[in-house]
Amino acid sequence: MSGVCVGYIQDKANLSQSTISTYMKLLKDAGLVESERHGQWTFYRRSEKAITATLARLSEDLQ
């Protein structure tokens, strides 16, 4: 699995680890990201299928 770890997101967002973890959990629960643990690290990547479906639904709703 490719993706980025919480530490990388934290550095880029300049937010605390707990804040990033909370946001990533919300995105994961919504099905927009997938995660995989490697030891103490959790890596996240986008769920392309879910994002495509969400964008299609939004497009339909806005028309």
Secondary structure by P-SEA (a helix, b strand, c coil): cccccaaaaaaaacccaaaaaaaaaaaaaaccccccccccbbbbbbaaaaaaaaaaaaaaaac
